[in-house]
């Protein structure tokens, strides 16, 4: 289920991410966090804004 679909179902306003730091090298973990903030979050924010307004 996508985050957008979860929002439609639950109407939540926050997202909590938990990363397992034992399985990924530090640089890969940092890249995953960077991608979440620079690629995923903007798309979700844009989608949410288009549904509200």
mmCIF file of the N, C-alpha and C atoms, coordinates in Angstrom:
data_MODEL
# 
_entry.id   MODEL 
# 
loop_
_atom_site.group_PDB 
_atom_site.id 
_atom_site.type_symbol 
_atom_site.label_atom_id 
_atom_site.label_alt_id 
_atom_site.label_comp_id 
_atom_site.label_asym_id 
_atom_site.label_entity_id 
_atom_site.label_seq_id 
_atom_site.pdbx_PDB_ins_code 
_atom_site.Cartn_x 
_atom_site.Cartn_y 
_atom_site.Cartn_z 
_atom_site.occupancy 
_atom_site.B_iso_or_equiv 
_atom_site.pdbx_formal_charge 
_atom_site.auth_seq_id 
_atom_site.auth_comp_id 
_atom_site.auth_asym_id 
_atom_site.auth_atom_id 
_atom_site.pdbx_PDB_model_num 
ATOM 1   N N  . UNK A 1 1  ? 0.848  -1.166 0.000  1.00 0.00 ? 1  UNK A N  1 
ATOM 2   C CA . UNK A 1 1  ? 0.000  0.000  0.000  1.00 0.00 ? 1  UNK A CA 1 
ATOM 3   C C  . UNK A 1 1  ? 0.899  1.235  0.000  1.00 0.00 ? 1  UNK A C  1 
ATOM 4   N N  . UNK A 1 2  ? 0.633  2.151  -0.876 1.00 0.00 ? 2  UNK A N  1 
ATOM 5   C CA . UNK A 1 2  ? 1.453  3.358  -0.978 1.00 0.00 ? 2  UNK A CA 1 
ATOM 6   C C  . UNK A 1 2  ? 1.168  4.303  0.189  1.00 0.00 ? 2  UNK A C  1 
ATOM 7   N N  . UNK A 1 3  ? 2.098  5.216  0.415  1.00 0.00 ? 3  UNK A N  1 
ATOM 8   C CA . UNK A 1 3  ? 1.916  6.225  1.474  1.00 0.00 ? 3  UNK A CA 1 
ATOM 9   C C  . UNK A 1 3  ? 0.699  7.101  1.176  1.00 0.00 ? 3  UNK A C  1 
ATOM 10  N N  . UNK A 1 4  ? 0.471  7.383  -0.090 1.00 0.00 ? 4  UNK A N  1 
ATOM 11  C CA . UNK A 1 4  ? -0.691 8.189  -0.456 1.00 0.00 ? 4  UNK A CA 1 
ATOM 12  C C  . UNK A 1 4  ? -1.968 7.425  -0.126 1.00 0.00 ? 4  UNK A C  1 
ATOM 13  N N  . UNK A 1 5  ? -2.000 6.156  -0.446 1.00 0.00 ? 5  UNK A N  1 
ATOM 14  C CA . UNK A 1 5  ? -3.179 5.338  -0.131 1.00 0.00 ? 5  UNK A CA 1 
ATOM 15  C C  . UNK A 1 5  ? -3.378 5.238  1.380  1.00 0.00 ? 5  UNK A C  1 
ATOM 16  N N  . UNK A 1 6  ? -2.286 5.128  2.128  1.00 0.00 ? 6  UNK A N  1 
ATOM 17  C CA . UNK A 1 6  ? -2.399 5.093  3.587  1.00 0.00 ? 6  UNK A CA 1 
ATOM 18  C C  . UNK A 1 6  ? -2.977 6.400  4.111  1.00 0.00 ? 6  UNK A C  1 
ATOM 19  N N  . UNK A 1 7  ? -2.536 7.512  3.533  1.00 0.00 ? 7  UNK A N  1 
ATOM 20  C CA . UNK A 1 7  ? -3.055 8.814  3.958  1.00 0.00 ? 7  UNK A CA 1 
ATOM 21  C C  . UNK A 1 7  ? -4.552 8.901  3.675  1.00 0.00 ? 7  UNK A C  1 
ATOM 22  N N  . UNK A 1 8  ? -4.975 8.435  2.527  1.00 0.00 ? 8  UNK A N  1 
ATOM 23  C CA . UNK A 1 8  ? -6.400 8.463  2.195  1.00 0.00 ? 8  UNK A CA 1 
ATOM 24  C C  . UNK A 1 8  ? -7.197 7.624  3.189  1.00 0.00 ? 8  UNK A C  1 
ATOM 25  N N  . UNK A 1 9  ? -6.646 6.506  3.609  1.00 0.00 ? 9  UNK A N  1 
ATOM 26  C CA . UNK A 1 9  ? -7.341 5.602  4.519  1.00 0.00 ? 9  UNK A CA 1 
ATOM 27  C C  . UNK A 1 9  ? -7.345 6.121  5.950  1.00 0.00 ? 9  UNK A C  1 
ATOM 28  N N  . UNK A 1 10 ? -6.182 6.574  6.438  1.00 0.00 ? 10 UNK A N  1 
ATOM 29  C CA . UNK A 1 10 ? -6.047 6.933  7.844  1.00 0.00 ? 10 UNK A CA 1 
ATOM 30  C C  . UNK A 1 10 ? -6.058 8.440  8.113  1.00 0.00 ? 10 UNK A C  1 
ATOM 31  N N  . UNK A 1 11 ? -5.743 9.251  7.111  1.00 0.00 ? 11 UNK A N  1 
ATOM 32  C CA . UNK A 1 11 ? -5.711 10.690 7.295  1.00 0.00 ? 11 UNK A CA 1 
ATOM 33  C C  . UNK A 1 11 ? -4.579 11.180 8.183  1.00 0.00 ? 11 UNK A C  1 
ATOM 34  N N  . UNK A 1 12 ? -3.533 10.378 8.329  1.00 0.00 ? 12 UNK A N  1 
ATOM 35  C CA . UNK A 1 12 ? -2.428 10.772 9.205  1.00 0.00 ? 12 UNK A CA 1 
ATOM 36  C C  . UNK A 1 12 ? -1.634 11.937 8.609  1.00 0.00 ? 12 UNK A C  1 
ATOM 37  N N  . UNK A 1 13 ? -0.957 12.662 9.464  1.00 0.00 ? 13 UNK A N  1 
ATOM 38  C CA . UNK A 1 13 ? -0.207 13.849 9.070  1.00 0.00 ? 13 UNK A CA 1 
ATOM 39  C C  . UNK A 1 13 ? 1.301  13.678 9.223  1.00 0.00 ? 13 UNK A C  1 
ATOM 40  N N  . UNK A 1 14 ? 1.747  12.568 9.764  1.00 0.00 ? 14 UNK A N  1 
ATOM 41  C CA . UNK A 1 14 ? 3.177  12.353 9.999  1.00 0.00 ? 14 UNK A CA 1 
ATOM 42  C C  . UNK A 1 14 ? 3.596  10.984 9.495  1.00 0.00 ? 14 UNK A C  1 
ATOM 43  N N  . UNK A 1 15 ? 4.873  10.883 9.192  1.00 0.00 ? 15 UNK A N  1 
ATOM 44  C CA . UNK A 1 15 ? 5.457  9.621  8.740  1.00 0.00 ? 15 UNK A CA 1 
ATOM 45  C C  . UNK A 1 15 ? 6.690  9.348  9.579  1.00 0.00 ? 15 UNK A C  1 
ATOM 46  N N  . UNK A 1 16 ? 6.801  8.156  10.125 1.00 0.00 ? 16 UNK A N  1 
ATOM 47  C CA . UNK A 1 16 ? 7.948  7.767  10.926 1.00 0.00 ? 16 UNK A CA 1 
ATOM 48  C C  . UNK A 1 16 ? 8.696  6.667  10.184 1.00 0.00 ? 16 UNK A C  1 
ATOM 49  N N  . UNK A 1 17 ? 9.960  6.907  9.914  1.00 0.00 ? 17 UNK A N  1 
ATOM 50  C CA . UNK A 1 17 ? 10.783 5.906  9.241  1.00 0.00 ? 17 UNK A CA 1 
ATOM 51  C C  . UNK A 1 17 ? 11.748 5.305  10.253 1.00 0.00 ? 17 UNK A C  1 
ATOM 52  N N  . UNK A 1 18 ? 11.947 4.017  10.149 1.00 0.00 ? 18 UNK A N  1 
ATOM 53  C CA . UNK A 1 18 ? 12.898 3.335  11.019 1.00 0.00 ? 18 UNK A CA 1 
ATOM 54  C C  . UNK A 1 18 ? 13.849 2.552  10.125 1.00 0.00 ? 18 UNK A C  1 
ATOM 55  N N  . UNK A 1 19 ? 15.132 2.797  10.283 1.00 0.00 ? 19 UNK A N  1 
ATOM 56  C CA . UNK A 1 19 ? 16.143 2.125  9.478  1.00 0.00 ? 19 UNK A CA 1 
ATOM 57  C C  . UNK A 1 19 ? 16.931 1.167  10.350 1.00 0.00 ? 19 UNK A C  1 
ATOM 58  N N  . UNK A 1 20 ? 17.200 -0.002 9.839  1.00 0.00 ? 20 UNK A N  1 
ATOM 59  C CA . UNK A 1 20 ? 18.056 -0.958 10.527 1.00 0.00 ? 20 UNK A CA 1 
ATOM 60  C C  . UNK A 1 20 ? 19.499 -0.621 10.191 1.00 0.00 ? 20 UNK A C  1 
ATOM 61  N N  . UNK A 1 21 ? 20.243 -0.115 11.154 1.00 0.00 ? 21 UNK A N  1 
ATOM 62  C CA . UNK A 1 21 ? 21.598 0.341  10.883 1.00 0.00 ? 21 UNK A CA 1 
ATOM 63  C C  . UNK A 1 21 ? 22.612 -0.802 10.853 1.00 0.00 ? 21 UNK A C  1 
ATOM 64  N N  . UNK A 1 22 ? 22.199 -1.985 11.210 1.00 0.00 ? 22 UNK A N  1 
ATOM 65  C CA . UNK A 1 22 ? 23.142 -3.099 11.246 1.00 0.00 ? 22 UNK A CA 1 
ATOM 66  C C  . UNK A 1 22 ? 23.334 -3.808 9.919  1.00 0.00 ? 22 UNK A C  1 
ATOM 67  N N  . UNK A 1 23 ? 22.447 -3.581 8.969  1.00 0.00 ? 23 UNK A N  1 
ATOM 68  C CA . UNK A 1 23 ? 22.501 -4.358 7.734  1.00 0.00 ? 23 UNK A CA 1 
ATOM 69  C C  . UNK A 1 23 ? 23.061 -3.597 6.538  1.00 0.00 ? 23 UNK A C  1 
ATOM 70  N N  . UNK A 1 24 ? 23.144 -2.288 6.637  1.00 0.00 ? 24 UNK A N  1 
ATOM 71  C CA . UNK A 1 24 ? 23.644 -1.476 5.523  1.00 0.00 ? 24 UNK A CA 1 
ATOM 72  C C  . UNK A 1 24 ? 24.920 -0.754 5.923  1.00 0.00 ? 24 UNK A C  1 
ATOM 73  N N  . UNK A 1 25 ? 25.851 -0.643 4.999  1.00 0.00 ? 25 UNK A N  1 
ATOM 74  C CA . UNK A 1 25 ? 26.980 0.235  5.259  1.00 0.00 ? 25 UNK A CA 1 
ATOM 75  C C  . UNK A 1 25 ? 26.485 1.667  5.473  1.00 0.00 ? 25 UNK A C  1 
ATOM 76  N N  . UNK A 1 26 ? 27.194 2.421  6.278  1.00 0.00 ? 26 UNK A N  1 
ATOM 77  C CA . UNK A 1 26 ? 26.778 3.773  6.654  1.00 0.00 ? 26 UNK A CA 1 
ATOM 78  C C  . UNK A 1 26 ? 26.475 4.646  5.435  1.00 0.00 ? 26 UNK A C  1 
ATOM 79  N N  . UNK A 1 27 ? 27.328 4.616  4.428  1.00 0.00 ? 27 UNK A N  1 
ATOM 80  C CA . UNK A 1 27 ? 27.109 5.461  3.247  1.00 0.00 ? 27 UNK A CA 1 
ATOM 81  C C  . UNK A 1 27 ? 25.813 5.108  2.518  1.00 0.00 ? 27 UNK A C  1 
ATOM 82  N N  . UNK A 1 28 ? 25.486 3.832  2.457  1.00 0.00 ? 28 UNK A N  1 
ATOM 83  C CA . UNK A 1 28 ? 24.236 3.433  1.802  1.00 0.00 ? 28 UNK A CA 1 
ATOM 84  C C  . UNK A 1 28 ? 23.027 3.883  2.623  1.00 0.00 ? 28 UNK A C  1 
ATOM 85  N N  . UNK A 1 29 ? 23.131 3.797  3.940  1.00 0.00 ? 29 UNK A N  1 
ATOM 86  C CA . UNK A 1 29 ? 22.056 4.263  4.803  1.00 0.00 ? 29 UNK A CA 1 
ATOM 87  C C  . UNK A 1 29 ? 21.848 5.765  4.628  1.00 0.00 ? 29 UNK A C  1 
ATOM 88  N N  . UNK A 1 30 ? 22.936 6.522  4.596  1.00 0.00 ? 30 UNK A N  1 
ATOM 89  C CA . UNK A 1 30 ? 22.839 7.964  4.419  1.00 0.00 ? 30 UNK A CA 1 
ATOM 90  C C  . UNK A 1 30 ? 22.246 8.305  3.050  1.00 0.00 ? 30 UNK A C  1 
ATOM 91  N N  . UNK A 1 31 ? 22.600 7.540  2.020  1.00 0.00 ? 31 UNK A N  1 
ATOM 92  C CA . UNK A 1 31 ? 22.038 7.755  0.680  1.00 0.00 ? 31 UNK A CA 1 
ATOM 93  C C  . UNK A 1 31 ? 20.534 7.486  0.678  1.00 0.00 ? 31 UNK A C  1 
ATOM 94  N N  . UNK A 1 32 ? 20.110 6.439  1.392  1.00 0.00 ? 32 UNK A N  1 
ATOM 95  C CA . UNK A 1 32 ? 18.682 6.123  1.473  1.00 0.00 ? 32 UNK A CA 1 
ATOM 96  C C  . UNK A 1 32 ? 17.917 7.262  2.131  1.00 0.00 ? 32 UNK A C  1 
ATOM 97  N N  . UNK A 1 33 ? 18.480 7.817  3.207  1.00 0.00 ? 33 UNK A N  1 
ATOM 98  C CA . UNK A 1 33 ? 17.835 8.945  3.883  1.00 0.00 ? 33 UNK A CA 1 
ATOM 99  C C  . UNK A 1 33 ? 17.795 10.163 2.969  1.00 0.00 ? 33 UNK A C  1 
ATOM 100 N N  . UNK A 1 34 ? 18.881 10.406 2.267  1.00 0.00 ? 34 UNK A N  1 
ATOM 101 C CA . UNK A 1 34 ? 18.940 11.532 1.324  1.00 0.00 ? 34 UNK A CA 1 
ATOM 102 C C  . UNK A 1 34 ? 17.878 11.388 0.234  1.00 0.00 ? 34 UNK A C  1 
ATOM 103 N N  . UNK A 1 35 ? 17.756 10.201 -0.328 1.00 0.00 ? 35 UNK A N  1 
ATOM 104 C CA . UNK A 1 35 ? 16.773 9.975  -1.386 1.00 0.00 ? 35 UNK A CA 1 
ATOM 105 C C  . UNK A 1 35 ? 15.345 10.135 -0.875 1.00 0.00 ? 35 UNK A C  1 
ATOM 106 N N  . UNK A 1 36 ? 15.103 9.704  0.338  1.00 0.00 ? 36 UNK A N  1 
ATOM 107 C CA . UNK A 1 36 ? 13.782 9.875  0.930  1.00 0.00 ? 36 UNK A CA 1 
ATOM 108 C C  . UNK A 1 36 ? 13.423 11.358 1.001  1.00 0.00 ? 36 UNK A C  1 
ATOM 109 N N  . UNK A 1 37 ? 14.384 12.169 1.413  1.00 0.00 ? 37 UNK A N  1 
ATOM 110 C CA . UNK A 1 37 ? 14.128 13.596 1.555  1.00 0.00 ? 37 UNK A CA 1 
ATOM 111 C C  . UNK A 1 37 ? 14.124 14.373 0.252  1.00 0.00 ? 37 UNK A C  1 
ATOM 112 N N  . UNK A 1 38 ? 14.928 13.947 -0.721 1.00 0.00 ? 38 UNK A N  1 
ATOM 113 C CA . UNK A 1 38 ? 15.071 14.736 -1.953 1.00 0.00 ? 38 UNK A CA 1 
ATOM 114 C C  . UNK A 1 38 ? 14.223 14.234 -3.114 1.00 0.00 ? 38 UNK A C  1 
ATOM 115 N N  . UNK A 1 39 ? 13.869 12.977 -3.128 1.00 0.00 ? 39 UNK A N  1 
ATOM 116 C CA . UNK A 1 39 ? 13.101 12.415 -4.247 1.00 0.00 ? 39 UNK A CA 1 
ATOM 117 C C  . UNK A 1 39 ? 11.683 12.008 -3.845 1.00 0.00 ? 39 UNK A C  1 
ATOM 118 N N  . UNK A 1 40 ? 11.561 11.300 -2.732 1.00 0.00 ? 40 UNK A N  1 
ATOM 119 C CA . UNK A 1 40 ? 10.251 10.758 -2.342 1.00 0.00 ? 40 UNK A CA 1 
ATOM 120 C C  . UNK A 1 40 ? 9.373  11.829 -1.703 1.00 0.00 ? 40 UNK A C  1 
ATOM 121 N N  . UNK A 1 41 ? 9.898  12.514 -0.700 1.00 0.00 ? 41 UNK A N  1 
ATOM 122 C CA . UNK A 1 41 ? 9.092  13.501 0.038  1.00 0.00 ? 41 UNK A CA 1 
ATOM 123 C C  . UNK A 1 41 ? 8.484  14.573 -0.872 1.00 0.00 ? 41 UNK A C  1 
ATOM 124 N N  . UNK A 1 42 ? 9.252  15.148 -1.806 1.00 0.00 ? 42 UNK A N  1 
ATOM 125 C CA . UNK A 1 42 ? 8.639  16.168 -2.674 1.00 0.00 ? 42 UNK A CA 1 
ATOM 126 C C  . UNK A 1 42 ? 7.475  15.636 -3.515 1.00 0.00 ? 42 UNK A C  1 
ATOM 127 N N  . UNK A 1 43 ? 7.577  14.406 -3.974 1.00 0.00 ? 43 UNK A N  1 
ATOM 128 C CA . UNK A 1 43 ? 6.493  13.819 -4.774 1.00 0.00 ? 43 UNK A CA 1 
ATOM 129 C C  . UNK A 1 43 ? 5.255  13.615 -3.910 1.00 0.00 ? 43 UNK A C  1 
ATOM 130 N N  . UNK A 1 44 ? 5.447  13.115 -2.700 1.00 0.00 ? 44 UNK A N  1 
ATOM 131 C CA . UNK A 1 44 ? 4.313  12.895 -1.798 1.00 0.00 ? 44 UNK A CA 1 
ATOM 132 C C  . UNK A 1 44 ? 3.681  14.232 -1.414 1.00 0.00 ? 44 UNK A C  1 
ATOM 133 N N  . UNK A 1 45 ? 4.511  15.226 -1.098 1.00 0.00 ? 45 UNK A N  1 
ATOM 134 C CA . UNK A 1 45 ? 3.975  16.548 -0.749 1.00 0.00 ? 45 UNK A CA 1 
ATOM 135 C C  . UNK A 1 45 ? 3.169  17.145 -1.893 1.00 0.00 ? 45 UNK A C  1 
ATOM 136 N N  . UNK A 1 46 ? 3.681  17.018 -3.108 1.00 0.00 ? 46 UNK A N  1 
ATOM 137 C CA . UNK A 1 46 ? 2.982  17.548 -4.279 1.00 0.00 ? 46 UNK A CA 1 
ATOM 138 C C  . UNK A 1 46 ? 1.641  16.829 -4.463 1.00 0.00 ? 46 UNK A C  1 
ATOM 139 N N  . UNK A 1 47 ? 1.649  15.530 -4.312 1.00 0.00 ? 47 UNK A N  1 
ATOM 140 C CA . UNK A 1 47 ? 0.422  14.740 -4.455 1.00 0.00 ? 47 UNK A CA 1 
ATOM 141 C C  . UNK A 1 47 ? -0.593 15.126 -3.381 1.00 0.00 ? 47 UNK A C  1 
ATOM 142 N N  . UNK A 1 48 ? -0.132 15.304 -2.166 1.00 0.00 ? 48 UNK A N  1 
ATOM 143 C CA . UNK A 1 48 ? -1.039 15.685 -1.080 1.00 0.00 ? 48 UNK A CA 1 
ATOM 144 C C  . UNK A 1 48 ? -1.629 17.072 -1.336 1.00 0.00 ? 48 UNK A C  1 
ATOM 145 N N  . UNK A 1 49 ? -0.801 18.004 -1.803 1.00 0.00 ? 49 UNK A N  1 
ATOM 146 C CA . UNK A 1 49 ? -1.281 19.360 -2.079 1.00 0.00 ? 49 UNK A CA 1 
ATOM 147 C C  . UNK A 1 49 ? -2.328 19.361 -3.191 1.00 0.00 ? 49 UNK A C  1 
ATOM 148 N N  . UNK A 1 50 ? -2.153 18.498 -4.193 1.00 0.00 ? 50 UNK A N  1 
ATOM 149 C CA . UNK A 1 50 ? -3.114 18.462 -5.293 1.00 0.00 ? 50 UNK A CA 1 
ATOM 150 C C  . UNK A 1 50 ? -4.445 17.861 -4.865 1.00 0.00 ? 50 UNK A C  1 
ATOM 151 N N  . UNK A 1 51 ? -4.428 17.040 -3.850 1.00 0.00 ? 51 UNK A N  1 
ATOM 152 C CA . UNK A 1 51 ? -5.665 16.424 -3.365 1.00 0.00 ? 51 UNK A CA 1 
ATOM 153 C C  . UNK A 1 51 ? -6.420 17.338 -2.415 1.00 0.00 ? 51 UNK A C  1 
ATOM 154 N N  . UNK A 1 52 ? -5.699 18.184 -1.721 1.00 0.00 ? 52 UNK A N  1 
ATOM 155 C CA . UNK A 1 52 ? -6.332 19.094 -0.765 1.00 0.00 ? 52 UNK A CA 1 
ATOM 156 C C  . UNK A 1 52 ? -6.909 20.300 -1.483 1.00 0.00 ? 52 UNK A C  1 
ATOM 157 N N  . UNK A 1 53 ? -6.117 20.863 -2.410 1.00 0.00 ? 53 UNK A N  1 
ATOM 158 C CA . UNK A 1 53 ? -6.554 22.102 -3.052 1.00 0.00 ? 53 UNK A CA 1 
ATOM 159 C C  . UNK A 1 53 ? -6.960 21.847 -4.422 1.00 0.00 ? 53 UNK A C  1 
# 
